[in-house]
Amino acid sequence: MVLAATGCGSGSDAGSLPVEDTAPDQPPPVSAAPTGAASSSPLPLPAHRAADGSDVSACGDGRCEVRVGPGTALPVPRRLDVTGLEVSSVSADRVGLTGQNLGNSSYGSCSGLYCHTSSSNGAFRVTLGPRSTVIENSLRVEVVAVEDGAAVLRLSPA
């Protein structure tokens, strides 16, 4: 609350908050304060809020953005030809994923700041850095952020 009070009183924050345009009404700044407070503490600005939070069940349709840690299993539909997708590791700037390609053939590609992939007998291992993407068969996995021992991943059909 103190943070919100200093934010509303500071002229430098007014340019970045459209709420300041309605400054005569004090209820709008109050409603804007909880939104800012819910996003995170003021100092860890790099923290990225995943659209689906940590609710990995949101990935069941093949589209999600979730915050995950090591050991997190990510359910994806079989139509994407991948199963058993799991976060195997998260370091300061890398995310490890493992999974199994379905079917008789597999396709994979990597792009971005850091991406390494290997596969054997349909099983794959991928290591990705921030803002990197891997495609395994019909599944695209993008690393949105890596921070605080967790990663924000965006899954979608390729």
Backbone bond lengths (Angstrom), bond angles and torsions (degrees), N, CA, C in turn:
res aa  C-N    CA-C-N  psi(-1)  N-CA   C-N-CA  omega(-1)  CA-C   N-CA-C  phi
1 M - - - 1.454 - - 1.514 110.65 -
2 V 1.315 117.31 -39.41 1.448 120.56 177.97 1.519 109.60 -62.99
3 L 1.320 116.26 -39.26 1.453 120.75 177.50 1.521 110.40 -59.81
4 A 1.328 118.20 -43.45 1.455 121.77 -179.79 1.522 110.47 -66.04
5 A 1.338 117.45 -36.97 1.453 120.26 179.86 1.512 110.46 -67.01
6 T 1.346 117.99 -41.58 1.451 119.30 178.32 1.520 110.75 -69.59
7 G 1.331 118.05 -33.34 1.464 121.30 177.99 1.510 111.29 -66.62
8 C 1.329 118.03 -38.94 1.462 120.75 -179.08 1.508 110.70 -73.32
9 G 1.323 117.81 -30.34 1.456 120.92 -177.13 1.511 112.45 -86.35
10 S 1.291 119.27 -16.23 1.453 122.57 -176.13 1.517 110.61 -83.74
11 G 1.308 116.59 129.46 1.454 120.90 178.19 1.514 112.63 -69.62
12 S 1.353 117.95 -28.47 1.455 120.16 -178.58 1.516 111.79 -70.12
13 D 1.326 118.45 -29.86 1.456 120.86 177.86 1.523 111.95 -77.79
14 A 1.321 116.99 -20.26 1.462 119.82 -175.64 1.520 111.74 -62.13
15 G 1.334 117.48 -34.77 1.456 119.89 -179.51 1.516 112.79 -67.43
16 S 1.318 117.53 -27.00 1.451 119.32 -177.30 1.520 113.05 -94.48
17 L 1.313 117.34 -10.90 1.463 120.45 -179.40 1.524 110.60 -113.13
18 P 1.325 119.14 116.23 1.457 120.60 177.80 1.519 111.47 -66.09
19 V 1.308 118.31 -16.53 1.461 121.89 178.77 1.519 109.99 -61.58
20 E 1.323 118.08 -30.71 1.457 122.23 -178.38 1.523 110.96 -62.08
21 D 1.344 118.33 -24.50 1.458 121.16 176.80 1.521 110.99 -63.23
22 T 1.308 117.91 -25.79 1.451 122.26 178.65 1.524 109.76 -104.60
23 A 1.331 117.48 34.68 1.457 123.24 -175.81 1.528 114.12 -54.78
24 P 1.351 120.19 -33.75 1.465 117.81 178.40 1.531 112.75 -58.86
25 D 1.293 118.77 -30.42 1.467 121.93 177.11 1.516 108.00 -87.50
26 Q 1.303 118.42 114.53 1.450 119.75 179.52 1.516 113.26 -77.57
27 P 1.355 121.63 -24.31 1.466 119.95 176.51 1.526 114.33 -60.87
28 P 1.373 122.03 -39.18 1.450 118.82 178.19 1.529 113.58 -59.19
29 P 1.360 120.77 -44.67 1.456 118.13 176.91 1.523 112.40 -62.00
30 V 1.329 117.53 -33.65 1.456 119.62 178.43 1.520 110.15 -66.34
31 S 1.351 118.18 -41.12 1.456 120.15 178.63 1.515 110.93 -70.57
32 A 1.339 118.33 -28.20 1.456 120.54 177.18 1.523 110.73 -74.60
33 A 1.320 118.55 -27.88 1.456 121.29 -177.84 1.519 112.79 -63.48
34 P 1.352 120.07 -45.79 1.455 118.19 178.69 1.519 113.00 -63.24
35 T 1.334 117.48 -33.84 1.456 119.35 178.41 1.514 109.69 -62.19
36 G 1.329 118.12 -46.15 1.457 121.69 178.23 1.512 111.25 -64.50
37 A 1.322 117.00 -39.95 1.450 120.51 -179.19 1.521 110.50 -67.93
38 A 1.333 117.86 -34.55 1.453 120.79 -178.51 1.522 111.45 -72.54
39 S 1.347 117.76 -25.24 1.448 119.71 -176.51 1.514 111.96 -69.93
40 S 1.345 118.33 -32.40 1.449 120.45 178.61 1.510 109.08 158.42
41 S 1.315 116.00 175.69 1.449 121.64 173.52 1.514 108.37 -68.97
42 P 1.344 118.00 159.40 1.455 119.25 -175.05 1.523 113.94 -69.20
43 L 1.317 120.12 -29.63 1.451 121.07 -175.94 1.521 114.90 -77.61
44 P 1.344 121.04 -43.74 1.461 119.11 -178.97 1.525 112.34 -77.27
45 L 1.323 117.18 67.25 1.456 121.42 179.88 1.522 113.93 -60.69
46 P 1.358 120.40 -30.87 1.460 118.24 -179.20 1.524 114.10 -68.83
47 A 1.320 118.37 -12.58 1.468 120.59 -177.80 1.528 109.94 -57.50
48 H 1.310 115.70 125.69 1.463 121.33 -179.82 1.516 108.94 -104.98
49 R 1.295 116.57 127.25 1.457 120.91 177.72 1.512 108.54 -88.21
50 A 1.323 115.64 120.14 1.455 120.63 178.26 1.526 109.38 -71.32
51 A 1.308 117.01 139.15 1.466 122.00 -178.22 1.520 112.08 -56.15
52 D 1.351 117.20 -36.79 1.466 121.19 -179.38 1.527 112.42 -103.51
53 G 1.336 116.55 13.62 1.465 119.99 -179.17 1.520 110.21 61.15
54 S 1.323 116.63 -133.15 1.469 120.59 177.55 1.527 111.10 -107.45
55 D 1.322 116.60 18.56 1.465 122.05 -179.27 1.529 110.83 -81.24
56 V 1.339 116.19 87.66 1.460 120.11 -176.88 1.525 112.80 -67.57
57 S 1.328 118.01 -17.13 1.467 118.96 177.09 1.531 110.77 -63.14
58 A 1.335 117.04 -19.96 1.466 120.99 176.63 1.531 111.27 -64.01
59 C 1.324 117.45 -19.11 1.466 121.75 -179.28 1.531 112.08 -80.13
60 G 1.301 117.94 -7.87 1.456 122.53 -176.24 1.514 114.31 -58.88
61 D 1.334 117.61 -22.91 1.473 119.88 177.43 1.522 111.99 -96.55
62 G 1.346 116.61 1.20 1.460 120.53 178.77 1.511 114.38 92.72
63 R 1.326 117.26 -0.71 1.468 121.52 179.38 1.521 109.33 -132.20
64 C 1.338 116.27 119.65 1.460 119.92 177.27 1.515 109.62 -165.10
65 E 1.317 114.56 165.17 1.459 122.31 169.52 1.513 105.02 -136.24
66 V 1.337 116.53 109.72 1.460 121.83 -171.90 1.517 111.87 -130.76
67 R 1.324 114.52 151.47 1.461 122.57 174.10 1.526 106.64 -93.99
68 V 1.343 116.98 125.65 1.458 121.90 -173.62 1.524 110.79 -133.72
69 G 1.321 114.69 162.04 1.452 121.92 174.77 1.513 109.28 -132.02
70 P 1.332 116.82 179.03 1.466 119.93 179.71 1.528 111.47 -57.13
71 G 1.324 115.86 138.65 1.459 121.33 179.18 1.512 114.41 88.53
72 T 1.325 118.01 -3.50 1.466 120.91 -179.94 1.524 110.34 -74.84
73 A 1.322 116.75 124.20 1.462 122.37 174.76 1.523 108.29 -90.28
74 L 1.317 115.79 135.59 1.463 121.67 -178.34 1.525 109.38 -113.67
75 P 1.326 117.29 109.31 1.466 119.61 179.82 1.528 110.28 -74.97
76 V 1.311 116.21 128.11 1.465 120.53 176.06 1.523 108.02 -130.20
77 P 1.322 117.85 151.42 1.469 120.04 -178.73 1.530 111.93 -67.75
78 R 1.304 115.92 145.42 1.473 121.96 -178.31 1.526 112.07 -60.18
79 R 1.339 117.52 -26.65 1.467 120.27 -179.14 1.533 112.27 -61.71
80 L 1.340 117.72 -15.75 1.460 120.93 177.34 1.527 111.84 -87.59
81 D 1.336 116.40 0.41 1.467 123.61 175.67 1.525 114.42 61.22
82 V 1.328 115.62 33.10 1.465 122.10 175.35 1.518 107.61 -137.56
83 T 1.325 117.00 141.81 1.459 121.38 175.77 1.531 108.80 -140.13
84 G 1.295 115.93 163.36 1.462 120.85 176.01 1.515 114.38 64.92
85 L 1.319 117.84 28.81 1.467 120.70 -179.53 1.520 109.46 -68.47
86 E 1.321 116.09 125.17 1.469 121.06 -177.44 1.524 110.37 -143.13
87 V 1.332 115.21 144.59 1.464 121.14 173.89 1.522 106.08 -81.35
88 S 1.324 116.80 113.96 1.462 120.40 -177.46 1.519 112.47 -89.21
89 S 1.338 117.54 -27.22 1.461 119.91 -179.70 1.520 110.04 -161.21
90 V 1.339 115.12 155.06 1.460 122.25 171.68 1.524 106.19 -139.93
91 S 1.320 116.62 122.57 1.456 121.17 175.57 1.527 108.16 -113.76
92 A 1.309 117.21 -167.54 1.467 120.40 -178.09 1.524 112.29 -61.02
93 D 1.338 117.40 -31.81 1.465 119.03 -177.09 1.528 114.23 -143.72
94 R 1.326 116.77 20.45 1.463 120.53 179.89 1.521 110.74 -141.84
95 V 1.327 115.63 150.60 1.457 122.50 175.79 1.524 107.56 -127.50
96 G 1.328 117.06 130.84 1.452 121.35 176.20 1.515 110.03 -104.07
97 L 1.325 116.55 135.98 1.461 122.86 178.26 1.524 108.98 -127.98
98 T 1.307 115.83 146.74 1.463 121.10 172.36 1.521 108.00 -131.24
99 G 1.305 115.18 156.73 1.460 119.50 178.13 1.517 110.39 -174.86
100 Q 1.313 114.36 -175.70 1.459 121.55 -177.60 1.524 107.93 -131.84
101 N 1.331 116.13 128.45 1.456 120.62 173.99 1.521 108.80 -78.67
102 L 1.309 117.25 139.59 1.462 122.37 176.99 1.518 109.33 -96.22
103 G 1.309 116.39 152.69 1.461 120.57 176.40 1.516 112.32 93.29
104 N 1.320 114.26 -175.85 1.460 120.73 -175.95 1.520 113.88 -88.15
105 S 1.301 117.66 -12.16 1.456 119.88 179.44 1.517 109.52 -135.16
106 S 1.319 114.92 162.69 1.462 118.94 178.82 1.523 108.95 -141.36
107 Y 1.312 114.34 153.65 1.451 121.70 178.90 1.513 107.50 -136.07
108 G 1.322 117.28 137.84 1.451 120.46 176.95 1.513 111.33 -150.20
109 S 1.325 115.47 150.06 1.462 121.29 174.94 1.519 108.82 -152.14
110 C 1.317 115.74 156.18 1.461 122.97 -178.76 1.518 109.68 -129.13
111 S 1.324 116.15 148.02 1.456 120.65 172.66 1.517 108.97 -155.22
112 G 1.315 116.09 161.08 1.460 120.64 176.65 1.508 113.16 116.91
113 L 1.343 115.53 -163.02 1.455 121.58 -175.33 1.520 112.71 -67.42
114 Y 1.323 117.88 -39.46 1.460 121.63 177.03 1.515 108.96 -151.24
115 C 1.314 116.65 126.62 1.458 120.35 178.30 1.517 109.29 -155.04
116 H 1.309 115.65 126.51 1.465 121.34 176.36 1.519 107.01 -136.06
117 T 1.320 116.88 131.57 1.453 120.29 -179.65 1.524 110.14 -135.14
118 S 1.306 115.78 147.62 1.462 121.14 174.07 1.517 107.69 -145.02
119 S 1.337 115.52 154.44 1.457 119.12 179.11 1.521 109.70 -147.84
120 S 1.322 114.08 153.84 1.454 121.08 177.64 1.520 108.28 -155.31
121 N 1.329 116.30 125.46 1.465 121.64 179.32 1.528 113.25 53.11
122 G 1.323 116.54 36.79 1.458 121.14 177.54 1.518 114.78 90.02
123 A 1.344 117.45 -19.49 1.461 120.12 177.38 1.527 108.45 -82.38
124 F 1.334 116.85 140.86 1.460 119.04 178.38 1.521 111.21 -129.02
125 R 1.323 114.16 153.27 1.467 123.88 173.82 1.518 106.44 -129.26
126 V 1.323 115.30 135.11 1.453 120.90 -179.45 1.516 108.42 -134.27
127 T 1.328 116.06 138.78 1.462 121.45 171.17 1.513 106.72 -122.56
128 L 1.333 115.35 125.22 1.466 121.74 -175.66 1.519 110.73 -126.06
129 G 1.325 115.48 147.11 1.457 121.64 171.18 1.512 109.33 -101.20
130 P 1.328 117.09 178.01 1.469 120.27 178.04 1.525 111.16 -58.06
131 R 1.314 116.05 146.90 1.467 123.82 178.50 1.521 111.71 56.32
132 S 1.321 115.44 36.25 1.465 121.34 176.17 1.521 108.76 -119.69
133 T 1.325 115.20 155.51 1.462 121.09 -174.57 1.519 109.98 -135.25
134 V 1.331 115.12 141.35 1.450 120.91 171.88 1.523 107.91 -125.22
135 I 1.320 115.77 144.50 1.459 121.56 172.50 1.515 106.49 -118.66
136 E 1.313 115.46 124.20 1.467 122.62 174.05 1.523 106.28 -120.88
137 N 1.328 115.74 115.58 1.467 121.78 -174.24 1.519 109.57 51.23
138 S 1.315 119.47 -113.50 1.468 121.06 -176.92 1.528 112.63 -105.91
139 L 1.315 117.37 15.72 1.467 121.68 -178.90 1.522 110.35 -111.57
140 R 1.330 115.66 129.65 1.467 122.86 175.03 1.528 107.44 -107.51
141 V 1.345 116.62 129.13 1.463 122.29 175.43 1.518 107.99 -123.19
142 E 1.313 115.63 121.64 1.462 122.06 179.34 1.521 109.06 -114.31
143 V 1.328 116.64 134.89 1.467 121.23 174.66 1.520 106.88 -89.78
144 V 1.317 115.82 111.06 1.458 121.46 179.75 1.521 110.01 -79.94
145 A 1.339 116.85 -41.48 1.463 121.54 -178.83 1.517 109.66 -158.89
146 V 1.330 115.25 153.34 1.458 122.17 172.12 1.520 105.60 -130.37
147 E 1.345 116.49 121.73 1.466 120.21 -175.92 1.519 110.85 -164.80
148 D 1.309 115.93 149.26 1.462 122.09 173.59 1.524 113.45 52.27
149 G 1.333 118.54 38.65 1.459 121.30 179.68 1.507 114.63 70.55
150 A 1.327 116.35 15.73 1.453 121.62 179.89 1.524 108.81 -137.56
151 A 1.312 115.02 164.13 1.468 120.39 177.86 1.518 109.07 -131.36
152 V 1.308 115.95 149.87 1.460 121.79 171.82 1.521 106.62 -105.94
153 L 1.334 115.25 117.24 1.455 121.94 -178.87 1.522 109.98 -112.50
154 R 1.335 115.10 142.24 1.463 121.25 174.81 1.529 107.10 -115.76
155 L 1.326 116.52 118.43 1.458 122.48 179.28 1.519 109.43 -106.23
156 S 1.332 115.66 141.01 1.463 120.80 176.86 1.515 108.74 -159.30
157 P 1.325 117.32 161.43 1.469 119.91 174.47 1.520 109.86 -65.43
158 A 1.326 116.32 143.85 1.476 120.33 179.93 1.518 109.81 -86.06
